[in-house]
Amino acid sequence: MKTIAIDKYGTAKEFYTAEMPQPVPQADEVLVKVHAFSINPMDIAGRMGALGAPFTDLWSFPLVLGWDFAGTVAQVGDQVTGFAVGDAVFGSVSSAHAANNGTYGEYVAAGTKELAHIPAGLSFDQAAALPIAGMTAYYGMKHNLNLQAGQKILIQGGAGGVGLFAVQIAKAFGAHVATTASENHREMLEQLGADEVIDYHQTSPAEVLHDYDAVFDTVGDIETGLKVLKADGQLATIAGQPTPEQQHDQQKKVAFQFTNGSSADLTALADLVTSGKIKLTLDVHDFTVENVIAAHETIEAHHTTGKIVIHVTD
Ligand SMILES: NC(=O)c1ccc[n+]([C@@H]2O[C@H](COP(=O)([O-])OP(=O)(O)OC[C@H]3O[C@@H](n4cnc5c(N)ncnc54)[C@H](OP(=O)(O)O)[C@@H]3O)[C@@H](O)[C@H]2O)c1
């Protein structure tokens, strides 16, 4: 099958088109014919060799990267229930999966823990954008921060892959949402429901926001988030490690979020999209090595808008 792989860790220029054997699903996995995949900052860290164990212990070269996919089930392992050949599905491959089974290829083997059916009204390109970014935001609002209607939340980095989901999910939950972004993203974020958009190049949120119930930090600026929180507020970060001092700040709860997604959460997320509560902002490209290189370089520049999706086949 066609894949886009690397032979060593390095810059995005390491990617090349490689013919690789199709992955063989284990008894508790399905084989998925990939119609689309999306790219996350985690892919960039993986390409650079920066993820460390367990990934680098399991991986070998040529290495096919990528976690998020949408496609059709091509084969079903003996122990799998609830999925059949021909089903349209989306999800994320297991973080600890062995080498040569990333999503930058025509087929991927996937477990069912983070696998769900694509509902009517959602395309493969749209579904491929949901798993890591959408699940991280949904898990943050629903299970980690337990966000309630009427609460005030600051989402740092509202225009990014995770941020755009977080802003809209928080609004769908009935919260008052403030977010940080560059000025060119203000209008889009206001249209998607953000109550306050703060251009972080000009103004620190700590100067204008006070006594917030929650902060969801997608950029790694924990110190600023802490200043915005009320005395017993809660901060979840997905982009930094809180120091011991920050974790013992008054009664505030501050922690790194380990996202533990599920098929049920993926389905709930997809329902928010098909019901119009989440609008997707996608940048879709064909399955070429040039487009994967460009996508990695764009994400590395840290100013993308929403999600970059690679369309593999109709
Ligand atoms: N723990 C987890 O489970 C988990 C899961 C997914 C992602 N992550 C991590 O979370 C982070 C975000 O992921 P992502 O997919 O959303 O990344 P992304 O799409 O690459 O984020 C890009 C966005 O970051 C914004 N940004 C950059 N610096 C900023 C700053 N100082 N203040 C506010 N906004 C800023 C940019 O906004 P402007 O252009 O408007 O400036 C841009 O829209 C990454 O570090 C990723 O590795 C963790």
The ligand as an SDF file (V2000), in Angstrom:
LIG
                    3D

 48 52  0  0  0  0  0  0  0  0999 V2000
   -2.5890   16.4380   26.5720 N   0  0  0  0  0  0  0  0  0  0  0  0
   -3.3150   16.1190   25.5090 C   0  0  0  0  0  0  0  0  0  0  0  0
   -4.1630   15.2350   25.6010 O   0  0  0  0  0  0  0  0  0  0  0  0
   -3.1250   16.8690   24.2110 C   0  0  0  0  0  0  0  0  0  0  0  0
   -3.9520   16.5590   23.1190 C   0  0  0  0  0  0  0  0  0  0  0  0
   -3.8680   17.3410   21.9560 C   0  0  0  0  0  0  0  0  0  0  0  0
   -2.9160   18.3710   21.8910 C   0  0  0  0  0  0  0  0  0  0  0  0
   -2.0760   18.5840   22.9360 N   0  0  0  0  0  0  0  0  0  0  0  0
   -1.1070   19.6940   22.8750 C   0  0  0  0  0  0  0  0  0  0  0  0
   -1.8780   20.9000   22.9580 O   0  0  0  0  0  0  0  0  0  0  0  0
   -1.2610   21.9370   22.2190 C   0  0  0  0  0  0  0  0  0  0  0  0
   -2.2640   22.5380   21.2530 C   0  0  0  0  0  0  0  0  0  0  0  0
   -2.6310   21.5970   20.2500 O   0  0  0  0  0  0  0  0  0  0  0  0
   -3.3870   22.0830   18.9490 P   0  0  0  0  0  0  0  0  0  0  0  0
   -3.6370   20.8910   18.1110 O   0  0  0  0  0  0  0  0  0  0  0  0
   -4.5170   22.9770   19.3110 O   0  0  0  0  0  0  0  0  0  0  0  0
   -2.2110   22.9770   18.2990 O   0  0  0  0  0  0  0  0  0  0  0  0
   -2.2820   23.9580   17.0540 P   0  0  0  0  0  0  0  0  0  0  0  0
   -3.5280   23.7570   16.2790 O   0  0  0  0  0  0  0  0  0  0  0  0
   -0.9870   23.8270   16.3440 O   0  0  0  0  0  0  0  0  0  0  0  0
   -2.3240   25.4040   17.7540 O   0  0  0  0  0  0  0  0  0  0  0  0
   -2.1180   26.5080   16.9490 C   0  0  0  0  0  0  0  0  0  0  0  0
   -2.7870   27.7150   17.5870 C   0  0  0  0  0  0  0  0  0  0  0  0
   -2.0640   28.1150   18.7460 O   0  0  0  0  0  0  0  0  0  0  0  0
   -2.3370   29.4980   18.9180 C   0  0  0  0  0  0  0  0  0  0  0  0
   -1.2940   30.0790   19.7590 N   0  0  0  0  0  0  0  0  0  0  0  0
    0.0500   29.9390   19.6440 C   0  0  0  0  0  0  0  0  0  0  0  0
    0.6570   30.6130   20.6740 N   0  0  0  0  0  0  0  0  0  0  0  0
   -0.3370   31.1750   21.4290 C   0  0  0  0  0  0  0  0  0  0  0  0
   -0.3610   31.9630   22.6090 C   0  0  0  0  0  0  0  0  0  0  0  0
    0.7520   32.3300   23.2490 N   0  0  0  0  0  0  0  0  0  0  0  0
   -1.5650   32.3430   23.1250 N   0  0  0  0  0  0  0  0  0  0  0  0
   -2.7230   31.9910   22.5010 C   0  0  0  0  0  0  0  0  0  0  0  0
   -2.7710   31.2540   21.3590 N   0  0  0  0  0  0  0  0  0  0  0  0
   -1.5880   30.8450   20.8430 C   0  0  0  0  0  0  0  0  0  0  0  0
   -2.3690   30.0570   17.5440 C   0  0  0  0  0  0  0  0  0  0  0  0
   -3.2800   31.1380   17.5610 O   0  0  0  0  0  0  0  0  0  0  0  0
   -3.0240   32.5350   16.8230 P   0  0  0  0  0  0  0  0  0  0  0  0
   -2.5800   32.2160   15.3980 O   0  0  0  0  0  0  0  0  0  0  0  0
   -4.3620   33.1680   16.9200 O   0  0  0  0  0  0  0  0  0  0  0  0
   -1.9440   33.2460   17.5810 O   0  0  0  0  0  0  0  0  0  0  0  0
   -2.8710   28.9010   16.6710 C   0  0  0  0  0  0  0  0  0  0  0  0
   -4.2170   29.0560   16.2860 O   0  0  0  0  0  0  0  0  0  0  0  0
   -0.0330   21.3060   21.5530 C   0  0  0  0  0  0  0  0  0  0  0  0
    1.0800   21.5690   22.3810 O   0  0  0  0  0  0  0  0  0  0  0  0
   -0.3430   19.8180   21.5800 C   0  0  0  0  0  0  0  0  0  0  0  0
    0.8180   19.0310   21.5820 O   0  0  0  0  0  0  0  0  0  0  0  0
   -2.1680   17.8700   24.0910 C   0  0  0  0  0  0  0  0  0  0  0  0
  1  2  1  0
  2  3  2  0
  2  4  1  0
  4  5  1  0
  4 48  2  0
  5  6  2  0
  6  7  1  0
  7  8  2  0
  8  9  1  0
  8 48  1  0
  9 10  1  0
  9 46  1  0
 10 11  1  0
 11 12  1  0
 11 44  1  0
 12 13  1  0
 13 14  1  0
 14 15  2  0
 14 16  1  0
 14 17  1  0
 17 18  1  0
 18 19  2  0
 18 20  1  0
 18 21  1  0
 21 22  1  0
 22 23  1  0
 23 24  1  0
 23 42  1  0
 24 25  1  0
 25 26  1  0
 25 36  1  0
 26 27  1  0
 26 35  1  0
 27 28  2  0
 28 29  1  0
 29 30  1  0
 29 35  2  0
 30 31  1  0
 30 32  2  0
 32 33  1  0
 33 34  2  0
 34 35  1  0
 36 37  1  0
 36 42  1  0
 37 38  1  0
 38 39  2  0
 38 40  1  0
 38 41  1  0
 42 43  1  0
 44 45  1  0
 44 46  1  0
 46 47  1  0
M  CHG  2   8   1  16  -1
M  END
$$$$
